[in-house]
């Protein structure tokens, strides 16, 4: 059971799939708008913004966003049951920075868990089974 997660898509892979859905793409556009407002403030004050804050602001607006998208015939796909999966916060911010490199200074970035930790496979031998070539008693 522990090894099952080794064969599951990584958070980065799941984010890539989600952002390419029509709903995910539209949600990211809203995230860009929220962040752009904070970037204007950052330029004037030098005050950084929390990745978590902009994600929570997006979450606060998600019902209205979903309603707007539904009227336009765009469905928001749930990712593992969530409209906004918290695991995507850092990936979403990095996605925005790829498109707006000047926004990088506004965020404090840490290494992603996937980059810090390497996955290790541990094979446990079943010692209760007799080898196929063992003599029968």
KEFI-489020 format. One record per residue: residue number from 0; residue in three letters; x, y, z of N, C-alpha, C in turn. Coordinates in steps of 0.001 Angstrom, whole numbers, m for minus. Example, Ala and Ser with C-alpha at 12.3 -4.5 7.8 and 13.67 -1.06 7.14 Angstrom:
# residues 2
  resi  resn    neast   nnorth      nup   caeast  canorth     caup    ceast   cnorth      cup
     0   ALA    13190    m5690     7800    12300    m4500     7800    13200    m3300     7800
     1   SER    12850    m2250     7080    13670    m1060     7140    12900       30     7870
# end
This chain:
# residues 137
  resi  resn    neast   nnorth      nup   caeast  canorth     caup    ceast   cnorth      cup
     0   UNK      820    m1191        0        0        0        0      873     1268        0
     1   UNK     1978     1240      689     2858     2394      747     3397     2722     m632
     2   UNK     3656     1716    m1437     4255     1924    m2739     3263     2420    m3786
     3   UNK     1964     2386    m3522      974     2820    m4501     1222     4238    m4983
     4   UNK     1665     5137    m4111     1866     6533    m4507     3009     6691    m5507
     5   UNK     3871     5699    m5632     4967     5791    m6588     4472     5772    m8032
     6   UNK     3311     5208    m8231     2788     5052    m9580     1695     6072    m9897
     7   UNK     1434     6970    m8983      441     8018    m9187     1108     9229    m9833
     8   UNK      342    10030   m10582      925    11258   m11144     1386    12195   m10031
     9   UNK     2458    12906   m10279     2965    13863    m9294     2030    15071    m9234
    10   UNK     2205    15907    m8236     1406    17130    m8120     1646    18008    m9340
    11   UNK     2878    18101    m9790     3190    18914   m10971     2453    18386   m12202
    12   UNK     2405    17074   m12359     1691    16492   m13493      188    16735   m13385
    13   UNK     m344    16599   m12185    m1779    16842   m11987    m2110    18312   m12240
    14   UNK    m1236    19236   m11807    m1462    20658   m12056    m1455    20934   m13554
    15   UNK     m511    20327   m14273     m418    20535   m15725    m1706    20107   m16426
    16   UNK    m2277    19012   m15996    m3541    18547   m16587    m4663    19512   m16226
    17   UNK    m4740    19888   m14949    m5815    20777   m14488    m5771    22127   m15192
    18   UNK    m4598    22723   m15309    m4502    24066   m15904    m4878    24063   m17374
    19   UNK    m4771    22907   m18026    m5119    22809   m19437    m6593    22521   m19679
    20   UNK    m7354    22314   m18605    m8809    22177   m18784    m9384    23571   m18989
    21   UNK   m10524    23684   m19684   m11114    25020   m19888   m11367    25759   m18568
    22   UNK   m11911    25064   m17579   m12174    25702   m16293   m10901    26088   m15570
    23   UNK    m9908    25192   m15568    m8633    25485   m14915    m7950    26687   m15530
    24   UNK    m7968    26764   m16854    m7373    27911   m17544    m8053    29216   m17180
    25   UNK    m9373    29182   m17087   m10112    30389   m16725    m9845    30799   m15273
    26   UNK    m9730    29822   m14406    m9430    30117   m12995    m8042    30751   m12889
    27   UNK    m7085    30236   m13661    m5747    30829   m13648    m5785    32276   m14139
    28   UNK    m6625    32563   m15129    m6763    33962   m15587    m7212    34856   m14442
    29   UNK    m8129    34378   m13629    m8589    35167   m12464    m7461    35339   m11462
    30   UNK    m6659    34301   m11301    m5524    34385   m10383    m4522    35431   m10865
    31   UNK    m4297    35487   m12173    m3414    36505   m12745    m3937    37902   m12427
    32   UNK    m5240    38094   m12545    m5827    39422   m12268    m5620    39824   m10812
    33   UNK    m5864    38896    m9907    m5668    39190    m8477    m4202    39551    m8231
    34   UNK    m3298    38761    m8785    m1878    38967    m8568    m1398    40277    m9179
    35   UNK    m1943    40630   m10332    m1550    41889   m10982    m1842    43077   m10079
    36   UNK    m2974    43034    m9383    m3296    44107    m8438    m2284    44193    m7306
    37   UNK    m1871    43057    m6819     m871    43050    m5755      496    43472    m6278
    38   UNK      772    43213    m7548     2047    43637    m8110     2131    45166    m8177
    39   UNK     1029    45815    m8502     1006    47289    m8506     1337    47800    m7104
    40   UNK      737    47195    m6093     1034    47582    m4714     2500    47323    m4395
    41   UNK     3009    46180    m4817     4402    45829    m4568     5344    46863    m5175
    42   UNK     5034    47324    m6374     5886    48320    m7033     5933    49625    m6236
    43   UNK     4840    49975    m5594     4792    51224    m4826     5350    51092    m3416
    44   UNK     5121    49932    m2805     5486    49794    m1394     6627    48824    m1132
    45   UNK     6886    47917    m2074     7894    46879    m1857     7386    45757     m968
    46   UNK     6123    45812     m609     5542    44807      279     5194    43549     m521
    47   UNK     5780    42427     m131     5532    41152     m812     4138    40635     m478
    48   UNK     3718    39659    m1248     2410    39050    m1027     2596    37551     m818
    49   UNK     1746    36999      m30     1787    35574      258     1108    34800     m866
    50   UNK     1753    33712    m1286     1131    32832    m2267     m209    32334    m1743
    51   UNK     m211    32038     m485    m1425    31501      146    m2551    32533      127
    52   UNK    m2213    33799      333    m3232    34856      338    m3932    34927    m1008
    53   UNK    m3169    34956    m2095    m3841    35088    m3388    m4644    33836    m3722
    54   UNK    m4186    32675    m3274    m4948    31438    m3505    m6248    31473    m2713
    55   UNK    m6191    31974    m1473    m7411    32064     m651    m8368    33125    m1192
    56   UNK    m7840    34226    m1743    m8713    35213    m2378    m9427    34594    m3573
    57   UNK    m8707    33794    m4322    m9305    33079    m5449   m10380    32123    m4943
    58   UNK   m10088    31412    m3879   m11054    30477    m3298   m12312    31227    m2834
    59   UNK   m12115    32416    m2272   m13251    33212    m1811   m14166    33598    m2970
    60   UNK   m13606    33707    m4163   m14374    34124    m5344   m14819    32960    m6217
    61   UNK   m14496    31738    m5821   m14686    30598    m6710   m16150    30345    m7058
    62   UNK   m17071    30578    m6130   m18484    30357    m6461   m18944    31301    m7565
    63   UNK   m18559    32560    m7467   m18911    33523    m8512   m18240    33190    m9832
    64   UNK   m16990    32756    m9772   m16265    32361   m10981   m16958    31172   m11630
    65   UNK   m17305    30202   m10823   m17978    29007   m11356   m19300    29377   m11999
    66   UNK   m20037    30274   m11362   m21316    30721   m11910   m21118    31416   m13261
    67   UNK   m20129    32309   m13352   m19828    32998   m14617   m19443    32010   m15712
    68   UNK   m18606    31047   m15360   m18162    30075   m16351   m19296    29171   m16812
    69   UNK   m20164    28786   m15889   m21301    27941   m16234   m22205    28650   m17237
    70   UNK   m22408    29957   m17039   m23224    30730   m17984   m22591    30751   m19372
    71   UNK   m21285    30634   m19435   m20568    30619   m20718   m20379    29201   m21255
    72   UNK   m20929    28209   m20547   m20829    26820   m20991   m19507    26157   m20662
    73   UNK   m18755    26738   m19727   m17464    26172   m19325   m17630    25491   m17979
    74   UNK   m17235    24253   m17936   m17362    23476   m16708   m16030    23439   m15973
    75   UNK   m16088    23627   m14678   m14879    23510   m13850   m14746    22065   m13393
    76   UNK   m13629    21467   m13759   m13363    20086   m13360   m12808    20065   m11941
    77   UNK   m13298    19155   m11161   m12751    18981    m9820   m11473    18158    m9903
    78   UNK   m10526    18501    m9063    m9266    17763    m9002    m9215    17075    m7653
    79   UNK    m9399    15782    m7678    m9459    14979    m6451   m10508    15525    m5485
    80   UNK   m11625    15971    m6046   m12749    16431    m5240   m12771    17921    m4960
    81   UNK   m11744    18647    m5348   m11658    20065    m5025   m11717    20933    m6281
    82   UNK   m12419    22047    m6198   m12376    23016    m7283   m11009    23695    m7309
    83   UNK   m10464    23965    m6136    m9112    24528    m6014    m8322    23637    m5057
    84   UNK    m7448    22855    m5594    m6639    21963    m4782    m5479    22753    m4184
    85   UNK    m5366    22749    m2865    m4308    23495    m2180    m2903    23073    m2616
    86   UNK    m2761    21851    m3085    m1445    21394    m3532     m955    22158    m4754
    87   UNK    m1850    22867    m5426    m1493    23577    m6647     m996    25003    m6410
    88   UNK    m1073    25498    m5205     m723    26893    m4929      660    27261    m5465
    89   UNK     1677    26540    m5063     3049    26866    m5480     3226    26701    m6989
    90   UNK     2579    25710    m7561     2690    25487    m9009     2011    26613    m9783
    91   UNK      900    27089    m9276      194    28189    m9941     1040    29461    m9913
    92   UNK     1657    29741    m8787     2506    30931    m8675     3708    30808    m9612
    93   UNK     4311    29650    m9662     5442    29460   m10577     5009    29586   m12040
    94   UNK     3806    29145   m12332     3263    29297   m13684     3149    30784   m14032
    95   UNK     2646    31572   m13099     2518    33013   m13351     3885    33659   m13523
    96   UNK     4846    33247   m12718     6194    33817   m12804     6842    33485   m14148
    97   UNK     6538    32307   m14692     7054    31967   m16027     6588    32991   m17067
    98   UNK     5362    33463   m16905     4784    34404   m17865     5042    35868   m17501
    99   UNK     5326    36123   m16234     5630    37475   m15742     6851    37391   m14821
   100   UNK     8042    37262   m15378     9247    37092   m14553     9449    38219   m13540
   101   UNK     8960    39418   m13829     9105    40530   m12893     8315    40300   m11602
   102   UNK     7337    39412   m11634     6561    39101   m10427     7363    38253    m9447
   103   UNK     8454    37661    m9861     9257    36777    m9018     9681    37463    m7721
   104   UNK    10041    38742    m7809    10517    39477    m6624     9425    39660    m5573
   105   UNK     8183    39521    m5985     7061    39759    m5080     6783    38554    m4170
   106   UNK     7317    37409    m4522     7036    36179    m3775     8299    35618    m3150
   107   UNK     8119    34987    m2009     9196    34207    m1415     8953    32766    m1842
   108   UNK     9863    32227    m2621     9694    30866    m3124    10627    29916    m2396
   109   UNK    10110    28753    m2140    10911    27681    m1552    10978    26551    m2558
   110   UNK    11815    25587    m2283    11873    24420    m3154    10556    23673    m3063
   111   UNK    10135    23121    m4170     8942    22278    m4157     9278    20947    m3521
   112   UNK     8316    20347    m2833     8546    19053    m2188     9083    18022    m3161
   113   UNK     8573    18029    m4380     8998    17036    m5356    10469    17199    m5717
   114   UNK    10991    18410    m5606    12394    18628    m5915    13275    18312    m4722
   115   UNK    12758    18473    m3528    13530    18223    m2323    13664    16743    m2020
   116   UNK    12634    16015    m2294    12566    14635    m1849    12578    13719    m3063
   117   UNK    13458    12767    m3036    13460    11777    m4111    12681    10572    m3617
   118   UNK    11958     9986    m4521    11167     8815    m4152    12068     7586    m4140
   119   UNK    11865     6754    m3181    12673     5558    m3010    11760     4349    m3009
   120   UNK    12139     3329    m3704    11370     2093    m3736    12024     1108    m2792
   121   UNK    11236      564    m1896    11728     m437     m963    11012    m1734    m1283
   122   UNK    11767    m2753    m1614    11187    m4054    m1938    11266    m4916     m693
   123   UNK    10115    m5408     m296    10047    m6251      894     9802    m7680      422
   124   UNK    10699    m8545      788    10591    m9938      369     9614   m10651     1278
   125   UNK     8752   m11453      670     7778   m12224     1430     8462   m13497     1914
   126   UNK     8830   m13508     3187     9563   m14647     3750     8639   m15788     4163
   127   UNK     7340   m15580     4111     6406   m16624     4519     6171   m17636     3396
   128   UNK     6503   m17257     2154     6309   m18176     1028     7550   m19045      868
   129   UNK     7313   m20311      572     8414   m21231      327     8868   m21059    m1119
   130   UNK    10153   m21140    m1370    10633   m21063    m2750    10045   m22197    m3589
   131   UNK     9840   m21975    m4877     9236   m22957    m5766    10044   m24249    m5836
   132   UNK    11354   m24145    m5684    12199   m25348    m5816    12484   m26012    m4477
   133   UNK    11817   m25597    m3421    12052   m26192    m2092    11443   m27598    m2062
   134   UNK    12115   m28482    m1351    11641   m29878    m1217    10414   m29892     m324
   135   UNK     9458   m30744     m697     8244   m30890      125     8549   m31819     1281
   136   UNK     8074   m31486     2463     8295   m32335     3643     7184   m33293     3812
# end
